[in-house]
Amino acid sequence: MMMSISVIVPTYNSSKTIERALQSVFNQSRPADEIIVIDDGSSDCTIDILNKYKEKIVVVAQTNSGAAAARNRAVERSSGDLIAFLDSDDMWHPQKLEIQAAVFENDASVGISSTGFYTIAEHEIVREENASPVDKTDIAIRAPQFNKIFLSPFLATPTVMLKRDIFLSKNGFDESLTTAEDVDLWLRFCFTEKYILIKNQLCWVFAQANSLTSRATYSPFLAHLDVINSFCQNNKSFALENQNLINASKSLIYTCIGSSLICKHEKFAARQQLLTAIKLKPTFRSIYLFIKTFI
């Protein structure tokens, strides 16, 4: 059964990149049924650019409230069976929607899917017309177990497609979180719904030097830790049965924090974080970095 698709694009002061993102949506081999762009209080000329495309998109404006709130409001306004997220500085392969929607239409039990992606620098030029066509007989699909997702719940938001009704039943993104709101939702979604990974790279994610994550150093890892703790608090039977898995996940997070602190030349603070990681679950990397704090 053919399912309708709503594309959600939050934007904030994205005048330099929003047209590139939108063109990648317009050029899809399977057109979206609706495209909702929600402007999160831009102060540049983003709205003027969006108004040029009013025949093709729905423009919604709100006062600056953050990406989580913007995506939630847009999904509430949408009508599609499936929701596909795209950030205003990224772009899709021309077959992205076609390939991904087929996963849901071929298996009604699928609730959420993501794809592989390319990470490239903002100054690099990507031309969709030069993108290699994807042979439909060469699509690599996996159904990872939740334990693997729990250890690395980093689905890139511009690659995600999910069922709208399930998103709404889970109250969408947690708007109280300024970072890791995506990790929080992916964990809650994948815990109860079937997740499919399409390994083919169907999205270009542009690395932004001044992005929230790049400026925050290790604070996203702290937010990730809070999300893990909250998830375990809300799913106590899972926590009781999977303590080793939880320890391994937290160990990875503390190791990342320690690594970030070493980069900031805060070796004593790094040592404390890495010691916690080793106590939870020692790994070669955590031990190596711990020793490095004494050098």
Secondary structure, 3 states (H helix, E strand, C coil): CCCCEEEEEEECCCCCCHHHHHHHHHCCCCCCCEEEEEEECCCCCHHHHHHCCCCCCEEEEECCCCHHHHHHHHHHHCCCCEEEECCCCCEECCCHHHHHHHHHHHCCCEEEEEEEEEEEECCCCCCHHHCCCCCHHHCCEECCCHHHHHHCCCCCHHHCEEEHHHHHHCCCCCCCCCCCHHHHHHHHHHHHCEEEEEEEEEEEEEECCCCHHHHHCCHHHHHHHHHHHHHHHHCHHHHHHCHHHHHHHHHHHHHHHHHHHHHCCCHHHHHHHHHHHHHHCCCHHHHHHHHHCCC
